[in-house]
Amino acid sequence: MKSYGIIFDVDGVIADTEAVNAQASIAMFAELFSLSSVKRSDFQAGLGRGAEEYVCAAARVHGLTLTKQQIIAATEKRQENFLRILAEKPLMPYPGVLELIAAAMSRKDVPLAIATSSTRAKSQAVLDATGIPYRQMVYITGDAVTHKKPHPELFLTAASRLNRRPEYCAVIEDAPDGVAAAKAACCKCIAVTNSTGAENLAEADMVVDSLAGLEIGDIIRLIESY
């Protein structure tokens, strides 16, 4: 029997964490830098590239050059704000996420992984809040790799931990850099338009508006189409 692997990003795939990321980061810029004009779209260039690049993307929009120490302080404050916001209001998984995971877990030939550029503390808070059974999955975070997306290291590491060749894995992503990282790793990529439009995800092998209705068989057929 052939075996495959499915690798899930977290932010923008499991739940709408991008709204919380932006809210936490906007508050951080006001608190640390007295910058009150930051908006969600300012972070677009940093989507999926880790906390430091996410923060720096908005800083560049506003002509703000941050030192290494300021970046560290900014990302720490951003995470503090994120965890506080998450504790104050519920976070629901996107439609179809739990169903797709349950369908894969009912089989023996499709192990699952979580692979995110986020920190373990931040991503685990999201996974706990949304009821994802991540303790039964391979779980790789940005803390465990040297290179962030669009570098393929994160997804190559996940495939290795799944004991699967990358070309037998499908990555589910929501951001252009995540798609680029999946393709560079030689994985198939399914992009969901939760965070950006389909035109920005055109390099993916499949683009969907929602994971609802996506079947394991659809993913296997996509993997086997190489």
C-alpha positions in Angstrom: 0.0 0.0 0.0 1.3 3.4 -0.9 1.6 5.9 1.9 1.2 9.7 1.8 1.5 12.7 4.2 -0.5 15.8 4.7 1.1 18.9 6.2 -0.9 21.7 7.6 0.2 25.3 8.1 -1.5 27.0 11.1 -2.0 30.7 10.7 -4.6 31.3 8.1 -5.2 27.6 7.5 -6.4 26.2 10.8 -8.2 29.4 11.8 -8.4 33.1 11.1 -5.4 33.9 13.2 -4.2 36.6 10.8 -6.9 39.0 12.2 -5.5 38.3 15.7 -1.9 38.6 14.5 -2.7 42.0 13.0 -4.6 43.2 16.1 -1.8 42.1 18.4 0.9 43.7 16.2 -1.0 47.0 15.7 -1.3 47.3 19.5 2.4 46.5 19.8 3.4 49.3 17.4 1.3 51.8 19.4 2.7 50.6 22.7 6.4 50.4 21.8 6.8 53.0 19.1 3.8 55.4 19.5 2.8 54.5 15.9 -1.0 54.6 15.7 -1.5 54.5 11.9 -0.6 50.8 11.3 -3.3 48.8 9.6 -3.7 45.1 8.7 -2.7 45.4 5.1 0.8 46.8 6.2 1.8 43.2 7.2 1.0 41.6 3.8 4.6 41.3 2.7 5.4 39.4 6.0 2.7 36.8 5.8 3.9 33.3 6.5 7.6 34.4 7.0 7.8 34.3 10.8 7.3 36.9 13.5 10.4 39.0 12.8 9.6 39.5 9.1 5.9 40.1 9.9 6.8 42.9 12.2 9.5 44.3 9.9 7.1 44.3 6.9 4.9 46.9 8.6 7.8 48.8 10.0 9.1 49.3 6.4 5.7 50.6 5.2 6.0 53.3 7.8 9.6 54.1 7.2 10.7 52.7 10.5 14.1 50.9 10.7 14.3 48.6 13.7 17.4 47.5 15.5 17.8 43.8 16.3 17.0 44.6 20.0 13.8 46.4 18.9 12.8 43.5 16.7 13.2 41.1 19.6 11.2 43.3 21.9 8.5 43.8 19.2 8.0 40.1 18.5 7.9 39.4 22.3 5.3 42.1 22.8 3.3 40.9 19.8 3.2 37.4 21.1 2.2 38.6 24.6 -0.7 40.6 23.0 -1.7 37.6 20.8 -1.9 35.2 23.7 -3.9 37.7 25.7 -6.4 38.3 22.9 -6.8 34.6 22.3 -7.5 34.0 26.0 -10.2 36.7 25.9 -12.3 35.5 23.0 -12.9 32.1 21.3 -11.2 31.1 18.1 -13.1 28.7 15.8 -11.4 26.5 13.2 -12.1 27.2 9.6 -14.9 25.0 8.0 -13.7 21.6 7.0 -10.4 21.6 9.0 -11.5 19.2 11.8 -13.4 17.0 9.3 -10.4 16.6 7.0 -8.1 15.8 9.9 -10.5 13.2 11.3 -10.8 11.6 7.9 -7.1 11.3 7.6 -6.7 9.9 11.1 -9.3 7.2 10.3 -6.7 5.8 7.8 -3.3 4.2 8.3 -1.7 5.5 5.2 -2.0 9.3 5.6 -0.1 10.5 8.7 -0.4 14.2 9.4 1.9 17.1 10.4 1.6 20.6 11.6 4.4 22.8 10.2 4.4 26.5 11.1 6.8 29.4 11.1 5.2 30.5 14.3 6.7 29.8 17.8 5.6 26.7 19.7 3.9 28.8 22.4 1.9 30.9 19.9 0.9 28.0 17.6 0.1 25.7 20.5 -2.3 28.3 21.9 -4.1 28.3 18.5 -4.2 24.5 18.2 -5.5 24.1 21.8 -8.2 26.8 21.2 -9.4 25.2 18.0 -9.4 21.6 19.2 -6.8 20.3 16.8 -5.4 16.9 17.9 -1.8 18.0 17.3 -0.4 15.6 19.9 -1.3 12.8 17.5 0.5 14.6 14.7 4.1 15.5 13.8 4.5 19.0 15.0 7.3 21.4 13.7 7.5 25.1 14.6 9.7 27.9 13.5 11.8 27.4 16.6 13.0 24.1 15.2 14.4 25.3 11.9 17.1 27.7 10.7 15.4 29.1 7.6 11.9 30.5 7.3 9.6 30.4 4.3 10.0 30.6 1.4 12.9 28.3 2.2 11.7 24.7 2.1 13.4 23.6 5.3 10.2 23.6 7.4 8.3 21.3 5.0 11.4 19.1 4.3 11.7 18.6 8.1 8.0 17.7 8.4 8.2 15.2 5.5 11.3 13.6 7.1 9.5 13.3 10.5 6.6 11.7 8.7 9.0 9.2 7.1 7.7 10.2 3.7 9.4 11.5 0.6 8.4 15.1 0.0 6.8 14.3 -3.3 4.4 12.0 -1.5 3.2 14.8 0.7 0.7 17.6 0.3 1.1 20.9 2.1 -2.0 23.0 2.9 -1.1 26.7 2.8 -2.7 30.2 2.6 0.2 32.5 1.8 2.4 33.0 -1.3 5.7 32.3 0.6 4.2 29.2 2.1 3.3 28.0 -1.4 6.8 28.8 -2.7 8.3 26.8 0.3 6.1 23.8 -0.4 7.0 23.7 -4.1 10.7 24.2 -3.3 10.4 21.2 -1.0 8.9 19.2 -4.0 5.6 18.7 -2.1 2.2 19.2 -3.7 0.5 22.3 -2.5 -3.1 23.1 -1.8 -3.7 26.8 -1.2 -6.8 28.1 0.5 -7.9 31.7 -0.1 -8.4 32.5 3.6 -5.7 35.3 3.7 -5.2 36.4 0.1 -6.7 36.1 -3.3 -6.3 33.2 -5.7 -4.2 35.3 -8.0 -1.5 35.4 -5.4 -1.6 31.7 -4.9 -1.3 30.6 -8.6 1.9 28.6 -8.0 -0.1 26.1 -5.9 -1.2 22.8 -7.5 -4.7 23.4 -6.3 -6.5 26.5 -5.0 -9.7 26.3 -3.0 -11.9 28.8 -1.3 -12.4 26.4 1.7 -11.3 23.0 3.0 -15.0 22.1 3.5 -15.8 19.4 1.0 -12.2 18.5 0.3 -11.8 14.7 0.5 -8.7 12.7 1.3 -9.1 11.0 -2.1 -8.8 14.4 -3.8 -5.5 15.0 -2.0 -4.2 11.5 -2.9 -5.1 12.0 -6.5 -3.3 15.3 -6.5 -0.1 13.7 -5.0 -0.2 10.9 -7.5 -0.5 13.3 -10.4 3.2 14.1 -10.4 
